[in-house]
Amino acid sequence: EHQPIHTMLAIALADLAIQMDHAWPNAVETMFQRFGQSPESYPTLLEVVRMLPEENNNYKLMTDSFKRESCSQRLQAATPQVVQFLLNLQCPTMQARRKVLECFLSWIKYTN
């Protein structure tokens, strides 16, 4: 129903995390604290976490190479937390499973 809007907001939040660089050094941790506490907010968390590595590799995003590399290092450091969350997530629906797999794929592509 509102998926395109949800995706665009997730992209905007991911881009903000990249642009803020050292002003928001713990962006992934903040996302987990804010959206990882209740199942109702898991779709938002999954969308944002999926977009972070994709946007860091998106060279249409106007940012300097220092910020991009800095974000890359922070994302690499956050990978165990992201993978653990995805492995432990209970997926009651096929749509939820698909979202988790999309997120895994985004991080696998990023870390390889």
LOTOR-419800 format. One record per residue: x, y, z of N, C-alpha, C, O in turn; residue number from 1; chain. Coordinates in steps of 0.02 Angstrom, whole numbers, plus 50000, padded with zeros to 5 digits. Atoms other than C-alpha are relative to their C-alpha. Layout:
BEGIN
- X|Y|Z|X|Y|Z|X|Y|Z|X|Y|Z|NUM|A
...
//
This chain:
BEGIN
- 50041|49940|50000|50000|50000|50000|50043|50063|50000|50036|50105|49956|1|A
- 49957|49941|49995|50130|50130|50054|50073|49982|49989|50118|50019|50011|2|A
- 49931|50024|50007|50285|50032|50003|50047|50049|49965|50103|50057|49987|3|A
- 49954|49953|50032|50357|50160|49881|50021|50058|50047|50079|50078|50046|4|A
- 49984|49946|49953|50347|50296|50014|50047|49975|50054|50095|50008|50073|5|A
- 49959|50032|49949|50421|50179|50144|50072|49992|49975|50119|50006|50011|6|A
- 49934|50010|50030|50566|50138|50027|50036|50066|49992|50096|50071|50007|7|A
- 49968|49935|50009|50600|50320|49986|50023|50030|50066|50076|50061|50070|8|A
- 49980|49976|49934|50604|50366|50171|50061|49961|50025|50105|49990|50057|9|A
- 49943|50041|49979|50724|50221|50204|50063|50022|49962|50117|50026|49992|10|A
- 49943|49975|50040|50837|50283|50063|50024|50067|50028|50084|50078|50036|11|A
- 49982|49935|49973|50832|50459|50134|50037|49993|50067|50086|50028|50079|12|A
- 49968|50011|49935|50878|50395|50308|50070|49970|49991|50117|49989|50025|13|A
- 49935|50030|50014|51020|50289|50238|50048|50053|49972|50106|50056|49993|14|A
- 49958|49946|50028|51085|50437|50137|50020|50050|50054|50077|50074|50055|15|A
- 49985|49954|49945|51075|50548|50291|50056|49971|50044|50102|50006|50063|16|A
- 49948|50032|49959|51179|50422|50390|50068|50005|49966|50119|50016|49999|17|A
- 49938|49996|50037|51311|50423|50253|50026|50072|50000|50085|50084|50012|18|A
- 49980|49930|50004|51313|50613|50237|50023|50028|50067|50068|50070|50070|19|A
- 49983|49973|49933|51322|50645|50425|50067|49973|50024|50098|50004|50068|20|A
- 49935|50027|49986|51476|50535|50437|50015|49999|50075|49981|49964|50113|21|A
- 49980|50002|49930|51561|50570|50605|49950|50034|50047|49953|50024|50108|22|A
- 50052|49970|49958|51413|50672|50667|49949|49947|50022|49912|49958|50071|23|A
- 50044|50056|49982|51315|50506|50672|50038|49935|49991|50021|49895|49946|24|A
- 49956|50058|50010|51448|50372|50694|49968|49933|50015|49993|49881|49992|25|A
- 50032|50063|49980|51331|50241|50767|49931|49993|49969|49884|49973|50002|26|A
- 50066|50000|50034|51190|50252|50639|49966|49932|50003|49906|49927|50017|27|A
- 50031|50066|50000|51162|50064|50627|49976|49981|50070|49921|49956|50078|28|A
- 50020|50014|49930|51159|50045|50816|49938|50040|50019|49894|50014|50052|29|A
- 50058|49958|49987|51037|50189|50827|49937|49972|49968|49883|49972|49998|30|A
- 50057|50030|50034|50924|50106|50699|49973|49940|50038|49913|49931|50046|31|A
- 50021|50058|49961|50922|49946|50801|49966|50021|50065|49917|49990|50085|32|A
- 50030|49976|49938|50884|50042|50961|49930|50028|49987|49884|50016|50026|33|A
- 50064|49967|50015|50743|50140|50879|49949|49953|49971|49891|49954|49991|34|A
- 50048|50041|50037|50664|50010|50765|50003|49926|50015|49962|49888|49989|35|A
- 49992|50071|49988|50724|49843|50832|49969|49973|50063|49981|49916|50082|36|A
- 50028|50021|49935|50625|49836|50993|49932|49967|49995|49911|49931|50040|37|A
- 50066|50031|50006|50455|49785|50927|49988|49976|49929|50010|50008|49881|38|A
- 50013|50028|50067|50395|49678|50782|49964|50048|49953|49972|50042|49892|39|A
- 50036|49952|50043|50285|49820|50719|50047|50045|49961|50031|50068|49907|40|A
- 49952|49955|50035|50439|49922|50673|50054|49961|49961|50097|49992|49931|41|A
- 49950|50039|50037|50540|49778|50598|49999|50015|49925|50053|50018|49895|42|A
- 49998|49984|50072|50483|49818|50419|50040|50063|49986|50077|50067|49936|43|A
- 49962|49938|50008|50554|49993|50439|50074|49987|50009|50115|50009|49969|44|A
- 49930|50016|49987|50716|49927|50513|50030|49961|49942|50085|49976|49919|45|A
- 49974|50041|50055|50736|49797|50375|50011|50043|49937|50060|50034|49902|46|A
- 49994|49958|50060|50707|49928|50240|50061|50046|50006|50099|50053|49958|47|A
- 49944|49954|49991|50833|50051|50312|50066|49961|50000|50114|49982|49967|48|A
- 49939|50040|49997|50963|49917|50350|50018|49972|49931|50077|49966|49914|49|A
- 49987|50023|50069|50943|49850|50172|50029|50057|49958|50073|50045|49916|50|A
- 49979|49944|50041|50969|50023|50100|50070|50027|50017|50103|50055|49974|51|A
- 49935|49972|49980|51126|50069|50198|50058|49978|49955|50092|50020|49927|52|A
- 49945|50020|50044|51250|49962|50100|49987|50018|49926|50033|50034|49889|53|A
- 50016|49984|50070|51158|49992|49936|50015|50073|49986|50043|50090|49934|54|A
- 49988|49929|50010|51165|50180|49957|50073|50018|50006|50096|50065|49973|55|A
- 49928|49986|49995|51347|50177|50009|50036|49983|49935|50087|50012|49919|56|A
- 49971|50019|50065|51384|50094|49842|49968|50039|49942|49988|50031|49885|57|A
- 50034|49962|50051|51269|50214|49748|50039|50064|49986|50040|50111|50026|58|A
- 49958|49942|50016|51384|50337|49661|49960|50059|49973|49989|50110|49955|59|A
- 50042|49942|50015|51236|50447|49615|49991|50043|50062|49975|50102|50058|60|A
- 50002|49963|49938|51236|50497|49798|50060|50046|50003|50117|50024|50001|61|A
- 49946|49950|50001|51336|50657|49804|50032|50005|50069|50007|50038|50114|62|A
- 49962|49997|49938|51462|50631|49942|50074|49990|49982|50090|49965|49928|63|A
- 49929|50008|50015|51650|50634|49953|50025|49930|50017|49992|49893|50054|64|A
- 49973|50068|49992|51758|50478|49951|50018|49986|50073|50014|49929|50095|65|A
- 49983|50010|49929|51812|50506|50133|49938|49977|50038|49942|49929|50077|66|A
- 50062|50020|49966|51631|50496|50195|49978|49930|49979|49956|49890|50021|67|A
- 50020|50066|50025|51595|50346|50085|50043|49945|50032|50017|49893|50052|68|A
- 49954|50049|49970|51750|50253|50151|49987|49994|50075|49989|49939|50103|69|A
- 50014|50001|49928|51711|50302|50330|49936|49961|50014|49934|49921|50060|70|A
- 50062|50037|49992|51534|50237|50312|50011|49926|49986|49984|49883|50021|71|A
- 49984|50069|50016|51601|50079|50233|50031|49964|50060|50012|49907|50075|72|A
- 49969|50029|49941|51709|50047|50386|49949|49989|50055|49950|49938|50089|73|A
- 50051|50008|49948|51562|50076|50503|49951|49944|49982|49930|49906|50026|74|A
- 50045|50055|50021|51451|49959|50400|50034|49933|50009|50002|49885|50030|75|A
- 49964|50063|49989|51585|49824|50403|49999|49981|50074|49989|49923|50091|76|A
- 50000|50013|49928|51594|49842|50592|49931|49979|50025|49925|49941|50073|77|A
- 50068|50016|49978|51404|49829|50606|49974|49935|49970|49921|49911|49990|78|A
- 50024|50061|50034|51390|49674|50495|49982|49944|50048|49929|49914|50039|79|A
- 50021|50054|49954|51392|49547|50640|49933|50014|50035|49893|49968|50043|80|A
- 50064|49983|49967|51250|49640|50727|49942|49992|49951|49889|49966|49970|81|A
- 50053|50006|50050|51148|49648|50567|49985|49926|49985|49927|49906|49984|82|A
- 50009|50071|50016|51176|49464|50525|49967|49964|50058|49922|49923|50048|83|A
- 50030|50033|49941|51134|49409|50703|49925|50017|50005|49884|49973|50019|84|A
- 50071|49980|49999|50972|49509|50698|49960|49963|49948|49907|49936|49962|85|A
- 50036|50034|50054|50922|49435|50531|49992|49926|50013|49940|49897|49997|86|A
- 50005|50072|49985|50961|49258|50587|49950|49985|50054|49918|49932|50054|87|A
- 50045|50011|49944|50858|49277|50745|49928|50022|49988|49884|50008|50028|88|A
- 50066|49972|50013|50709|49362|50665|49950|49946|49983|49963|49903|49941|89|A
- 50055|50046|50015|50547|49264|50666|49958|50030|49944|49936|50087|49950|90|A
- 50036|49974|50058|50459|49282|50500|49932|49965|49994|49929|49908|49970|91|A
- 50065|50033|50000|50273|49247|50515|49968|49995|49930|49923|49954|49920|92|A
- 50030|50001|50067|50234|49281|50331|50054|49992|49946|50113|50002|49959|93|A
- 49954|50006|50057|50311|49249|50161|50029|50068|49983|50088|50073|49964|94|A
- 49976|49933|50014|50325|49437|50135|50057|50019|50049|50106|50050|50029|95|A
- 49948|49985|49950|50426|49452|50297|50064|49961|49983|50119|49989|49988|96|A
- 49941|50039|50020|50542|49311|50240|50035|50031|49941|50097|50033|49938|97|A
- 49971|49968|50059|50567|49398|50074|50040|50062|50020|50094|50074|49993|98|A
- 49965|49939|49978|50615|49561|50162|50066|49982|50034|50117|50015|50022|99|A
- 49939|50022|49967|50742|49470|50270|50051|49976|49949|50110|49993|49954|100|A
- 49954|50025|50051|50817|49383|50119|50028|50057|49957|50086|50056|49938|101|A
- 49976|49941|50037|50827|49549|50024|50054|50037|50040|50103|50060|50012|102|A
- 49951|49966|49956|50919|49624|50172|50066|49960|50002|50120|49989|49995|103|A
- 49941|50043|50002|51039|49475|50180|50038|50010|49935|50099|50019|49935|104|A
- 49969|49993|50065|51072|49491|49994|50037|50067|49993|50092|50069|49967|105|A
- 49968|49934|50003|51110|49676|50008|50066|50001|50038|50115|50029|50014|106|A
- 49939|50001|49959|51239|49645|50146|50051|49952|49972|50111|49964|49977|107|A
- 49953|50048|50030|51314|49493|50059|50036|50032|49941|50097|50026|49934|108|A
- 49971|49965|50057|51341|49594|49900|50050|50052|50024|50102|50063|49994|109|A
- 49959|49946|49975|51416|49733|50003|50065|49975|50030|50118|50005|50020|110|A
- 49941|50024|49964|51537|49630|50106|50045|49956|49957|50100|49939|49978|111|A
- 49959|50042|50045|51601|49526|49959|50031|50041|49945|50067|50014|49903|112|A
//
